[in-house]
Amino acid sequence: MKLVGKYDHEVLHRLGAISVSSTKDETITDVDIDMTQYDTVKAQVDDERLKQPIKDKLVLSDAKMTRVSEDLIDLLISKNLIKLTELPQSVIDKINERKSLRGQL
């Protein structure tokens, strides 16, 4: 199938385009592919592109939330509301590892 026009290169790649020829302004001049699923894949790619900035912000906030959790655990322990030994061993190990690493700074 030959296409002429502006098509999303990422969508064509996911559809398995064998060859894509385009001009400098990214107008596709020739492509060899079955386009029956183009609209469906285009919607998926567009959705991923919209969500990516949100995912990036979540990743950046993870480190901050980790520190908040550490501070909260320290506060609860200092107020004798919980004991470190009441936490699962895997959590204790992670807390101790992070404290040790922070102490090396």
N, C-alpha and C positions, 0 to 999 in steps of 0.2 A: 504494500500500500504506500502510495506517495502522499506526503503531507506538505502543505505550504502554509505558513502562518506562525503565530507565536504559541508554542506549546511549552509546558514545563519540562525542562531537561531531566529533573529528578524523577518525575513520573514516567517519562519514556525509559529511563534507565531501569526502573523497577519493573516495567512491563517487559523488559528484555530486548530493548531495541538492539538490533544487530549493527546498524550503522546510522549515525545521525550527522547530517551536514547542515551547517547553519552559517548565517552571515555574521558580521561583527556585532550587529545589534541583537543577536541571538534569535533572529527569525529563522525558524527551521525551514530548510529548502528541500530536504529529502530525508525520509526515514523508512526503514524496513521493519514493520511490526504489525501485530494484530491490535487494533485500537478499540476493540469492543469493551475493554475494562478501563479505558482511560479515565472516564468521569469518576468511577469508584476509587481508583488509586489516587487521582488528583485530590479528592475529598480527604482521603487518609493523610496524604502528604501535607495538605493545607492545615489539617487539624494538628498534626505533629509540630508544624512550624509555629502555630499559635501557642501551643503548650510549652515549647522549649524554653522560652524566657522564664516561665513560672518554675519549671524544673530546675533551671540554673539558680534561681533565687532560693529554692528549697535547699539545694546542695550547699550554697553559701551560708545559709542560716543553720545548717546542721552543727557546725563547729561551735557556734554561739550557744545553741541549745545544749550541747554537751557540757559546756562550761556552766551553764545555768543549773543543769542537773547535778553536777559535781558540787556546786556551791550549796544547793538545796540539801543534798545528802549531808554535807559537812555541818550545815546549820541544824538539821534534825538531830544529828549525833551530839553536837555541842550542847543542845538543850535537853539531852537525855530522852528524846522522844523515840528514838530508835537506837539500837546498838549495831555497830558495824557487823558484828558476828551474826546478826539476824538476817543479813542479806545473803543471797546465794553466793557460793564460793566464786563462781565465774564473775559476778559483779565485784566482789571484794578484790579479785585479782586485777580486774580492769582499773578499778579505783587506785590501787597501789601502783600499778604500772604507770598510770598517768601522773600520779604524785611524784614518782621517781624521775620520770622524764622531765617534769616541770622543775624539779629540784636541780637538774643538770644544767639548766639555763643560766 
